[in-house]
């Protein structure tokens, strides 16, 4: 009897164990069924850039589109300025980490290369080429070091002179475009025109900021050259002559010395008709789209007439050595692709595509100037201010020289 009772208890205990196991399996299945789809084995990558809230929103929309097509999470970090982002990356370098994908410049790239924290991107260049995306060679060059591609161009930012055609012609001045077409838009013609603007209107013709990036094309476009030798910057006679002319114009008041002005205040002065001309990147087209006078663009004054000395910036995007390199490179490839750039441009990002034979006339509410072809001549025949061969410490010397000319014209 006792053995029979033990046998029954044994069978009951086995039954409870089986039921418990079944219940556990059901419970696990229920928990899995309520988990958000895509969180299992989901790869998470970080993407860092700089700009205002609008730029952040555009980046987030590109990331959202990418995430819908890929099993991953892209976290977007947007910093207020390039300097703030660079500072963050430098602190990451010290800690041995980086963002997975991030905007960068050549100074940061060189630091990351030293600590082996960059991914080579030649495979992306080739895969994009196979998809029909061909980068402008001069833009692609900015992220190439020792024959290897470490960063890709997110776009191109040409610099041009924006001018108030209505104001100038109403005051009896010749259209700048005419001077350019007659090949009279050189430094001598520029100086004469600035003096004519001052005489006719009482206003300085243009503002020259203390930023060497804006001033340097005047030197280069007039045939001036500079080089670094043993850490010291040397300017040839033509470069010094150009700076002398610009300094004299500022001393006369025919050109506004805008060393202490920021780009926003200058853009506002141009929009209000207080400043007939302004130097700016493509973002000025957004400003000009909201004004009610006739405007256009013209290249820098140049001894050449084929725009070969035009200037532009190239925002670069790179990938670090994170946990999910494959997905990071896949996102970077998407971001700079035709589709990625199309999304960004149509949402209002002010950049010329870094892909040749690709151009979208829709950039949100941006209106393009009559001579928008100058942008493309600049890219195809110009040079990038990112790759002038001058290091950061040498740039400081150039800024000191430029500052001296801004201060007293000599």
C-alpha positions in Angstrom: 0.0 0.0 0.0 2.8 2.3 0.9 4.6 1.6 -2.3 1.5 2.3 -4.3 1.0 5.6 -2.5 4.6 6.6 -3.2 4.1 5.7 -6.8 1.0 7.9 -7.1 2.8 10.8 -5.4 5.7 10.4 -7.8 3.4 10.5 -10.8 1.6 13.6 -9.5 4.9 15.4 -8.9 6.1 14.6 -12.4 2.8 16.0 -13.7 3.3 19.2 -11.8 6.8 19.5 -13.2 5.5 19.0 -16.8 2.7 21.6 -16.2 5.2 24.0 -14.7 7.5 23.7 -17.7 4.6 24.2 -20.1 3.5 27.2 -18.2 7.0 28.7 -18.3 7.2 28.2 -22.0 3.8 29.9 -22.5 4.9 32.7 -20.2 8.1 33.2 -22.2 6.2 33.2 -25.5 3.7 35.8 -24.1 6.6 38.1 -23.0 8.3 37.8 -26.4 5.0 38.6 -28.1 4.6 41.9 -26.4 8.2 43.0 -27.0 8.5 45.8 -29.6 9.3 44.4 -33.0 13.0 45.0 -34.0 14.4 45.3 -30.5 15.9 41.8 -30.5 19.4 41.9 -31.8 18.9 45.5 -32.8 22.1 47.4 -33.7 22.4 50.9 -32.2 24.7 53.5 -33.8 25.3 57.2 -33.0 25.4 60.0 -35.6 26.8 63.4 -34.7 26.6 66.7 -36.6 26.3 70.4 -35.9 23.8 73.0 -36.8 20.4 74.5 -35.7 17.2 72.7 -34.9 16.2 72.6 -38.6 19.5 70.8 -39.5 18.9 68.4 -36.6 15.3 67.7 -37.8 16.5 67.0 -41.3 19.2 64.5 -40.0 16.6 62.8 -37.9 14.3 62.4 -40.9 17.1 60.8 -42.9 17.9 58.5 -40.0 14.2 57.6 -39.7 14.0 56.6 -43.3 17.1 54.5 -43.0 15.8 52.8 -39.8 12.7 51.8 -41.6 14.8 49.9 -44.1 17.3 48.4 -41.7 17.0 46.6 -38.3 18.8 49.3 -36.3 18.5 52.4 -34.2 20.3 55.6 -35.2 20.7 58.2 -32.4 21.3 61.7 -33.7 23.4 64.1 -31.6 23.3 67.7 -33.0 25.8 70.3 -31.5 25.3 74.0 -31.8 28.6 74.6 -33.7 31.4 72.8 -35.4 33.7 73.9 -32.6 31.4 72.3 -30.0 31.3 69.0 -32.0 35.1 69.0 -32.5 35.6 69.6 -28.8 33.4 66.6 -28.0 35.3 64.4 -30.5 38.6 65.4 -29.1 37.5 64.5 -25.6 36.3 61.1 -27.0 39.7 60.6 -28.6 41.3 61.0 -25.1 38.9 58.3 -23.8 39.4 55.9 -26.7 35.9 56.2 -28.2 34.2 58.0 -31.0 30.8 58.5 -32.5 29.9 55.8 -35.0 29.3 58.3 -37.8 30.1 62.0 -37.5 30.8 65.3 -39.3 34.5 66.2 -39.2 37.3 68.3 -40.7 40.9 67.5 -41.7 42.3 68.5 -38.4 40.1 66.0 -36.5 40.7 63.4 -39.2 44.4 63.6 -38.7 44.1 63.1 -35.0 41.8 60.1 -35.4 44.2 58.6 -37.9 47.0 58.8 -35.4 45.1 56.7 -32.9 43.6 54.4 -35.5 40.0 55.4 -34.8 38.8 55.8 -38.4 37.3 53.4 -40.9 38.6 53.3 -44.5 35.7 54.1 -46.9 37.1 53.1 -50.3 34.6 50.3 -50.4 31.7 52.8 -50.0 33.1 55.0 -52.8 33.2 51.9 -55.1 29.7 50.7 -54.1 28.3 54.1 -54.6 29.9 54.3 -58.0 28.3 51.0 -59.0 25.0 52.4 -58.0 25.6 55.4 -60.3 26.7 57.9 -57.6 29.9 59.6 -58.8 31.4 62.1 -56.3 33.0 65.3 -57.6 36.7 64.4 -57.6 37.8 67.7 -56.0 35.2 67.1 -53.2 36.2 63.5 -52.6 39.9 64.6 -52.4 39.1 66.4 -49.1 38.7 63.1 -47.2 41.6 61.3 -48.9 44.9 60.8 -47.2 47.8 58.9 -48.5 45.6 57.4 -51.2 43.0 56.1 -48.8 39.5 57.5 -48.3 38.7 58.3 -44.6 35.8 60.7 -45.0 33.1 61.3 -47.7 31.7 64.7 -48.8 28.2 65.3 -47.5 27.8 68.2 -49.9 29.6 71.2 -51.3 29.3 74.8 -50.1 30.4 77.3 -52.8 31.2 80.9 -51.8 30.0 83.7 -54.0 29.3 87.4 -53.9 25.6 88.1 -53.6 24.5 91.5 -54.8 21.5 93.8 -54.7 20.9 94.3 -58.5 17.9 96.5 -58.0 19.8 99.0 -55.7 22.9 99.2 -57.8 21.2 99.7 -61.2 18.7 102.1 -59.7 21.7 104.3 -58.7 23.0 104.3 -62.2 25.7 101.6 -61.6 26.5 99.0 -64.2 25.3 95.5 -63.5 28.2 93.5 -62.0 27.3 90.7 -64.3 28.2 92.8 -67.3 31.6 93.6 -65.9 32.2 89.9 -65.3 31.1 89.0 -68.8 33.4 91.7 -70.2 36.3 90.2 -68.2 36.6 93.4 -66.3 35.7 91.8 -62.9 39.3 91.7 -61.6 40.8 93.3 -58.5 41.3 96.6 -60.3 37.7 96.6 -61.6 36.4 95.5 -58.2 38.2 98.5 -56.5 36.9 100.9 -59.1 33.3 99.6 -58.6 33.5 99.8 -54.8 34.5 103.5 -55.1 31.7 104.1 -57.5 29.2 102.6 -55.2 30.4 104.7 -52.3 30.3 107.9 -54.5 26.8 107.2 -55.9 25.1 105.8 -52.8 27.2 106.9 -49.8 27.3 103.2 -48.7 30.3 100.9 -48.7 30.1 98.4 -51.6 30.7 95.2 -49.6 31.7 94.0 -46.2 34.9 92.0 -45.6 34.8 89.9 -42.4 37.8 89.0 -40.3 37.5 85.4 -41.5 40.4 84.5 -43.7 38.3 81.8 -45.5 36.3 84.7 -47.0 39.2 87.0 -47.7 41.7 84.4 -49.0 40.0 83.9 -52.4 40.6 87.6 -53.2 44.3 86.8 -52.9 44.2 83.6 -54.8 41.9 84.9 -57.5 44.2 87.8 -58.1 47.1 85.5 -58.7 48.6 85.7 -55.2 50.2 82.7 -53.5 51.3 81.8 -50.1 53.1 78.8 -48.6 54.4 77.5 -45.4 58.1 77.0 -44.9 59.5 75.7 -41.6 56.3 76.6 -39.9 56.3 80.2 -41.2 53.9 81.5 -43.7 55.3 83.3 -46.7 53.2 85.5 -49.1 54.5 86.4 -52.5 54.5 90.0 -53.8 51.2 89.6 -55.6 49.5 88.4 -52.4 50.8 91.3 -50.4 49.7 93.7 -53.2 46.2 92.3 -53.0 46.0 92.7 -49.3 47.4 96.2 -49.7 44.5 97.1 -52.1 41.9 95.6 -49.8 43.3 97.4 -46.8 43.3 100.7 -48.6 39.6 100.2 -49.6 38.7 99.6 -46.0 40.6 102.6 -44.9 38.7 104.7 -47.4 35.4 103.3 -46.2 34.5 102.1 -49.7 34.6 98.6 -48.3 33.2 97.9 -44.9 35.6 96.5 -42.2 33.4 93.8 -40.7 36.0 92.2 -38.5 33.7 92.4 -35.4 30.5 91.6 -37.3 28.9 88.1 -37.4 27.4 86.6 -40.5 23.9 87.0 -39.2 24.1 90.7 -38.8 25.7 91.1 -42.2 22.9 89.0 -43.8 20.3 91.2 -42.1 22.0 94.4 -43.4 22.0 93.0 -46.9 18.3 92.0 -46.6 17.4 95.5 -45.4 19.2 97.0 -48.4 21.8 98.7 -46.2 24.7 96.7 -47.7 24.8 96.3 -51.6 27.0 93.2 -51.6 27.8 90.4 -49.3 30.1 87.3 -49.4 28.4 84.1 -48.4 27.9 80.4 -48.9 24.8 78.7 -50.3 22.9 79.5 -47.1 22.6 83.1 -48.4 20.1 81.8 -51.0 17.7 81.1 -48.2 18.1 84.7 -46.9 17.7 86.1 -50.4 14.5 84.0 -51.0 12.7 86.2 -48.5 13.7 89.6 -49.8 11.7 91.7 -52.3 14.5 93.2 -54.5 16.2 91.6 -57.5 19.4 89.9 -56.6 22.0 87.6 -58.2 25.5 86.1 -57.6 28.9 86.7 -59.2 32.2 85.0 -58.6 35.1 86.6 -56.8 37.0 89.2 -58.8 39.6 87.2 -60.7 42.4 87.6 -63.2 40.7 84.5 -64.9 37.3 84.3 -66.4 36.7 80.6 -66.2 36.0 80.4 -62.4 39.0 78.2 -61.8 39.9 80.1 -58.7 36.4 79.9 -57.1 36.3 78.8 -53.5 34.1 76.3 -51.7 33.9 74.3 -48.5 33.3 70.5 -48.2 31.5 69.2 -45.1 32.9 65.7 -44.4 31.4 62.7 -42.8 33.5 59.8 -41.3 32.9 56.5 -39.4 34.7 55.5 -36.2 35.6 52.1 -34.8 32.4 51.5 -32.9 30.7 48.2 -32.0 28.6 48.1 -35.2 31.0 49.1 -38.0 29.1 47.4 -40.7 25.8 49.2 -39.9 27.6 52.5 -39.3 29.2 52.4 -42.8 25.9 51.4 -44.3 24.2 54.5 -42.8 27.1 56.7 -43.9 26.8 55.4 -47.4 23.0 56.0 -47.4 23.5 59.6 -46.0 25.8 60.7 -48.8 24.0 58.7 -51.5 21.7 60.3 -54.2 18.6 59.4 -52.1 20.1 60.6 -48.8 21.2 63.9 -50.3 17.8 64.2 -52.1 16.0 63.9 -48.8 18.2 66.5 -47.1 18.0 69.0 -49.9 14.3 68.7 -50.4 13.8 69.3 -46.7 15.7 72.6 -47.0 19.4 71.8 -46.3 21.5 74.4 -48.2 24.2 72.4 -50.0 25.1 71.7 -53.5 25.1 67.9 -54.0 28.6 66.3 -53.8 27.6 63.9 -56.5 28.3 65.0 -60.1 25.4 65.1 -62.5 23.0 65.3 -59.6 21.1 68.5 -58.8 17.7 69.1 -57.1 16.0 72.4 -57.8 13.8 71.8 -54.8 15.5 72.9 -51.5 12.5 73.7 -49.4 11.6 77.3 -49.9 15.0 78.2 -51.4 15.0 80.3 -54.6 18.0 80.0 -56.8 19.7 83.0 -58.5 19.7 83.6 -62.2 23.3 82.5 -62.5 23.2 79.4 -60.3 25.5 77.7 -62.9 28.3 79.5 -61.2 28.0 77.2 -58.2 28.8 74.2 -60.5 31.6 75.9 -62.3 33.1 76.6 -58.8 33.0 72.9 -57.9 34.3 71.6 -61.3 37.0 74.2 -61.8 37.6 75.7 -58.4 39.5 74.7 -55.3 38.5 73.7 -51.8 39.4 76.0 -48.9 39.7 72.8 -46.8 42.8 71.7 -48.7 45.0 74.7 -49.1 47.9 73.0 -47.5 48.0 75.4 -44.6 48.0 73.9 -41.1 46.1 75.3 -38.1 49.1 77.1 -36.5 49.9 78.6 -39.9 46.4 79.8 -40.4 46.8 81.8 -37.2 49.7 83.6 -38.7 47.6 84.4 -41.8 44.8 85.7 -39.6 47.3 87.9 -37.9 48.5 89.3 -41.2 44.9 89.8 -42.4 44.1 91.5 -39.1 46.9 93.9 -39.5 45.6 95.0 -42.9 42.1 95.3 -41.6 43.3 97.4 -38.7 45.4 100.0 -40.5 45.4 99.1 -44.2 49.0 98.1 -44.3 
